[in-house]
């Protein structure tokens, strides 16, 4: 495995990068994300830029690995349907557009039911449970443990949630 990897590294050249343009685009976008995330104000704890930087670094590692490995597999997109991707992208853009007004909690609770229903989840109790509990759990993890400020919206519903007796070590 290590020999194969070092052989692949030795064979790395401009042709490999031009044959993997998507990986190169991901690397460039990740560097841009790291640059802009490093400009975020840092408060207590990890700060708002920490997770975008970690995710971008992970994307860079996998994109470089994709360039180095350079397998000759072809991606068959002839039967790819564009409609589901457009619908999910539209729902995501709508979620992001209303986030400043609804806040993270309410926006996520409104976004999850249609996206789950579109993903063929038909159990109403499951949709209701996930749509209500997942945003609350994520809110506590990011805002209370990692100290990342999440959008509150016009009516700050998140202030109604009880404080958890957490000790940050």
C-alpha positions in Angstrom: 0.0 0.0 0.0 2.8 2.4 1.0 4.8 1.4 -2.1 1.8 2.1 -4.3 1.3 5.5 -2.7 4.9 6.5 -3.1 4.9 5.3 -6.7 1.8 7.4 -7.3 3.5 10.5 -5.7 6.5 10.1 -8.0 4.2 9.9 -11.0 2.4 13.1 -10.0 2.5 15.7 -12.9 0.5 18.3 -14.6 -1.4 15.7 -16.6 -2.8 14.2 -13.4 -4.1 17.5 -12.3 -5.6 18.4 -15.6 -7.3 15.0 -15.7 -8.9 15.7 -12.3 -10.2 19.2 -12.8 -12.9 18.8 -10.2 -10.4 17.9 -7.5 -8.4 21.0 -8.5 -11.5 23.1 -8.2 -12.3 21.7 -4.8 -8.8 22.5 -3.7 -9.1 26.1 -4.9 -12.5 26.6 -3.3 -11.2 25.1 0.0 -8.3 27.5 0.1 -10.7 30.4 -0.5 -12.9 29.1 2.3 -10.0 28.8 4.6 -9.0 32.4 3.8 -12.4 33.8 4.4 -13.1 31.7 7.5 -9.8 32.9 9.0 -11.2 36.4 8.7 -14.2 35.6 11.0 -14.1 37.2 14.4 -12.8 34.8 17.0 -14.7 34.8 20.3 -14.6 32.4 23.1 -13.8 28.8 22.4 -13.1 27.5 18.9 -14.8 30.4 17.0 -16.9 30.5 13.9 -14.1 29.8 11.5 -12.9 26.6 13.1 -15.3 24.1 11.4 -15.1 25.6 7.9 -11.3 25.4 8.1 -11.3 21.8 9.4 -13.8 20.7 6.7 -11.8 22.6 4.0 -8.6 21.0 5.1 -10.3 17.6 4.9 -11.5 18.3 1.4 -8.0 19.3 0.4 -6.6 16.1 1.7 -9.1 14.0 -0.2 -8.8 16.0 -3.4 -5.0 15.7 -3.3 -5.4 11.9 -2.7 -7.7 11.8 -5.7 -5.2 13.5 -7.9 -2.3 11.3 -6.6 -4.2 8.0 -7.0 -5.4 8.9 -10.6 -7.5 5.8 -11.3 -8.9 5.6 -14.7 -12.5 5.1 -13.7 -15.1 6.9 -15.8 -18.1 8.4 -14.2 -21.2 7.6 -16.1 -23.6 10.5 -15.9 -25.8 9.6 -18.8 -28.7 8.4 -16.6 -28.3 11.3 -14.0 -31.5 13.1 -13.4 -31.0 16.9 -12.8 -34.5 17.5 -11.4 -33.8 16.1 -7.9 -30.6 18.0 -7.5 -32.3 21.2 -8.6 -35.2 20.7 -6.1 -32.8 20.0 -3.2 -30.7 23.0 -4.2 -33.8 25.1 -4.3 -34.9 24.0 -0.8 -31.4 24.6 0.5 -31.3 28.1 -1.0 -34.7 28.9 0.5 -33.5 27.6 3.9 -30.5 29.9 3.7 -32.6 32.8 2.5 -35.0 32.7 5.4 -32.4 31.9 8.0 -31.8 35.6 9.0 -35.5 36.0 9.7 -36.3 32.6 11.2 -33.0 31.8 12.9 -31.3 28.5 13.0 -33.8 26.6 15.2 -37.0 27.6 13.5 -35.4 27.6 10.0 -34.1 24.1 10.5 -37.4 22.8 11.9 -39.1 24.2 8.8 -36.5 22.9 6.4 -36.2 19.3 7.6 -39.8 18.1 7.0 -39.9 18.9 3.2 -36.3 17.6 2.6 -37.1 14.4 4.5 -40.4 13.9 2.7 -38.7 14.5 -0.6 -36.1 11.9 0.4 -38.9 9.3 0.7 -39.3 9.4 4.5 -43.0 9.0 4.9 -43.3 8.3 8.6 -44.9 11.4 10.1 -43.8 10.6 13.7 -40.2 10.2 12.5 -40.3 13.4 10.5 -41.7 15.3 13.4 -39.2 13.8 15.9 -36.2 14.4 13.7 -37.4 17.9 12.7 -37.8 19.0 16.3 -35.0 17.2 18.1 -32.1 17.4 15.6 -32.0 21.3 15.4 -32.2 21.5 19.2 -29.4 18.9 19.7 -27.2 20.7 17.0 -28.0 24.0 18.7 -26.7 22.8 22.1 -23.6 21.2 20.5 -22.6 24.2 18.5 -23.7 27.1 20.6 -23.2 25.8 24.1 -20.3 23.4 23.8 -18.3 24.8 20.8 -19.4 28.4 21.5 -20.3 29.1 17.9 -23.0 31.8 17.5 -25.9 30.6 15.4 -28.4 32.9 13.8 -31.3 33.8 16.1 -33.7 35.4 13.7 -36.2 38.2 14.4 -37.7 36.4 17.4 -34.9 34.8 19.4 -36.6 31.4 20.2 -33.3 29.9 21.2 -33.2 32.0 24.4 -36.3 30.1 25.6 -34.3 26.9 25.7 -33.0 26.0 29.2 -29.3 26.2 29.9 -27.6 22.9 30.2 -25.3 22.3 33.2 -22.3 21.7 31.0 -18.7 22.0 32.2 -16.2 22.9 29.4 -12.9 21.3 30.2 
